[in-house]
């Protein structure tokens, strides 16, 4: 499901598990709720595993394409996580997982300038500054 052109939510367990395995991020156990955060190329992935889910799909993954340029999508995820944190204060397992996920997103968000430099997105600005 595309929420925005550069923000997708994936709920297909097989696709998410394949992505986790392909990127060496697979969880070691499945007894509790878990979250993982990783970068593939220039895309940010945030994965949730809901151990106690009664639904068929226990995984959910956000993907932000070119996350260092699409900070608004990262902010959207943060807002959603804040809503989940406020709604799940009574349910400890979801509350702590959402807090953990929020921390992971914030860590990446605070470093977007660094990632832009890493991805070569600041070269034009740097060259312009050097000429002045």
N, C-alpha and C positions, 0 to 999 in steps of 0.2 A: 504494500500500500504506500503510495507516495503522498506525503503530507504537503510537501513543497517540491519543486523540481529537483532540489539538491538534498532532500531529506526523505528517507524511506524507512518503513517499519517492515521487518520480515518476521513472519510467525511460522514459517515452515521449519519444523524441527530438523529434518534431514539436511536442508540447506545450511542451517545454522551450525549444526554439528560438523558438517564438512568444512565450513569456514573456520571453525575453532581448530579442527585437526590440521588443516592446511597451514594455519598460522601459529602452530604450537601453543595454542591457548586453551586446549581442552581441560576441563575440570578434572581433578583427580578423584573426586567423590561426588555423589549425588544425593547425600542424605540431608542437606540443608540448602536453603536458598543461596544463590551465588550470583555474582556479577563479574564481568570481565570487560576490560577496555583496552583497545589496541588500534594501531594505525596500519593500514595496508595501502602502500603507495602514498597518496595524499588524502585518503578517505579515512574517517574516524568511525570505529565500530564500538558500540556499547551493547553488551549481551547480558540478558537476565535468564536465570534458570529458577523456576518456581517449583521447588521440591514437593510442595503440598497442593499443587494445582489439581483440581478435579477435571479440568479441561483436557482435551486430547493433546493439545500442544503445550508443552511445559517451557519452551524457550521463546524469547522475544529478542529481536535485535534492531537497534537503530543504526542506520548508516548515514553519515553526513559526507556527501561528495565534496572534495576539495575544502575540507573543514577550515583551513586557515583563511580562506576567502569568504566562507559562509558562516560567519560568526552569529548571524541571526538565527540560523538553525541550531547552533549550539545553545543559544539563549532559550530557544523554544524547548529544547530538551530539559534545560535547567528549570524552567517554569513548570513543566510537567512533573519533574521530580519533586519540586517543592510542594505541588498539589498532593502528590502521593504521600509525601512525608507528613503533611498536615492531616490527611485522611486516615493514615495508618498508625497513628500514635499509640493506639491500644493494642495493635497487633505487632509485637516486637520483631518477628522475623522479617516482615515486609518493611517495617520502619527502618531497621538497621541496614537492610540491603539497599534501600533507596538513598539513605544517608551516605553509604559507601559509594554508590554510583554517582551521586552529586559531587562528592569529593574528587572522584576520578575525572569527571567532566571539567570541573573547575581547574584542576591541575593542567589539563591540556589547554583550556581556554586562556589561562594566564600566560601561556607560552606561545600564543599564536604568532607574535612577532618573530620569535625564534624559529618557529616552524616555517614561516614565510621566507625567512632568510635561508633556511635549510633547503627549501624547495625552489630557491632562486626567484622568489616573487618580489624581492626588494632591490634587485639589481638596477632597475631603471631609476629608482629614487637615489640609490647610492651613487650612481654615475652622475646624476644631475647635481647632487650635493658636492661631488668632487670638482666639478667645473666652476663652481662659484667661489 
